[in-house]
């Protein structure tokens, strides 16, 4: 290889390394809760997360991406929808698509751990059975992290249980 070919190759390698470093740094920064808080629309969500039981213990990206590196990459790509809508003003669909699936919750809250502490408001709740029946964790606990600016973790109201169980158990019917 001649001298100009080696120079070109060296410049190419340096550019690739710089791009990889910048990209990695950008992905790291975009995974920080402070990045989420930098957008006006996210500020109340950030405050509710910060005051919740998940605040300072679990990063936004941990819950708002599917498990694994590919899941995190997909979440970052989907997050560009907000930037696109902000820049273009296009609002044909939801800007934020924050969906938290059971595999994400089960990374920290395993079925065995749930089974060992299945006591809620003096009612027996078989979380593992709900998971096996493919009931979304968010069906009952959807407001756990972003439901209140006070920081209290609201327990699922009995009415939410009754929406599925009332036909099966009349004791869950509301009085009156």
N, C-alpha and C positions, 0 to 999 in steps of 0.2 A: 504494500500500500504506500502510495506516495505521501509526501508531507501535507499537501492540501487535503487529502482524504483523511489522514489522521486528525488534522485540525477540525475538519467537519465533524468527525465522529466524537471528538472530545467535546465540542460545543453541543452536539446533540445529547450526549450523556449528561452534561451539566444542566441543560434545559429540562431534561426528563426528571433529574433529581430535584431541581427547583420546583417543578410543577407538582411532583409527588409530595414534597415537603409542604408546599403551600396548600395543596388539597387536603392532606392529612391534618394540618393545623386548622384549616377551615372546618373540616368535619368534626374535629375535637371541639372547637368553639361552638359550633352549631348544636352540639349535644349538651351544652351547659344550660341549666335553668336561667341563668342571666341572659342568655341569647333569646330565650323564649320571652322573657320579660321586656326585651328591647322593643317589642311591637306593642302599640297602644292597645290593640284589641285583646292582647294576652295579659294585660296587667292585672285585671281582677282574677283571672285564672291563676296567675302566679301567686297572688296574695293568698287565695284560698288554699293552694297547694302548700305554700310556706307554713301556714298555720295548721295544716292537717297533720295527722299521724305520719304521713308519708314525707312531709317537708324535711329537708336536710338529710333524709335517709335514702330517698329514691329519686333519681334524676327523672325529669320529664320523659326523656327518650326511652328510659327503661320500660315505662308503661305504654307509651305511645308508639311503640314499634313491636313488630313480631320478634320473638327470640332469635338471637344470632346476628352475625354481621350483615347478612343479606337483608334481614328484616329491618335493621337500622338504616341501611342504605335506601331501602324502599321508602321508609318514613321520611328521610331527608328529601328524596325526590318528590314525594307527595306534598311535602311542606313548601315546595317551590310554587304550588298552586296559589298560596296566599300572596307571595311576591308578585306573581303574574297578575292576579286580580288587583293588587294595589297599584301596579304600574299602568295597566291597561284600562282599569275601570270595569272590566268584564265581570258580570255577576250572574252568569247563566246557571250556576249550581252552587252548592254550599262551598264557602271559602275554606272553612276548617272542617276536616273530616276526622275528628278524633274518635277512633274506635279502639277500645281496649278489649281484646279477646281473652278467653279463658286460659290459653297456653301462656299468655303473658302473666296473668295473676298467679298461675300455678308454679311459676318459676320460684316465687318466694313463699307462697301459701300452698304447700303440697297437700294432697288429699289426706295423707296420714296426719299431718299437723292439724288440718281442719277437723278431722275425726276426733282428735284428742281434746279439742276445746269447743265442741259443738253445744255450747250452752249460751243462748241469747235471750235476754229479757224473760227469764224463767220459762221459756218455751224451748222444747227440744228441736233443734234445727239440724237435719242430717245433710251437711254441706256436701259430703262425698257423694251421696245419692243424687243431689242436684247436679253435681258435675258429671256423674255417669249418665244422667238423663239429658245431658247437653243443654242444661239451663245456663244461660249466660250469667256470669258473676255480676255483671252490670245490671241485670234485671232487678236484683235486690240491692246491690251496693253501688249503683251508678253515681250516687251523689256523695260518696264517701270522701273523695279528695276535693272536688270542685263544687260541692253542694252548699257550702256556707263560708262566709268571710270571717265568721267568729272563730273558726278553727276547731270547733267541736265536731267530732265524727258522728253524724246523725245515724242512728240505727234505723234499719228498714222499718217503716210503719207496718202494722199488722194488716192494714188495708192492702198493701202490696202483696202480702202472702195470700190474702183472700182472693185476689184477682185470679189466681190459679187454683187455689185449694177450696174455695167456697163451695163449688159444686160437689166436692168430695167430702167436705167436713163442715156441716152447718154451724158448728161451734165458732167458726171464724166469721160468721155473719155479723155485721155491725148491729149493735142493740138499737131497737126502735124501728 
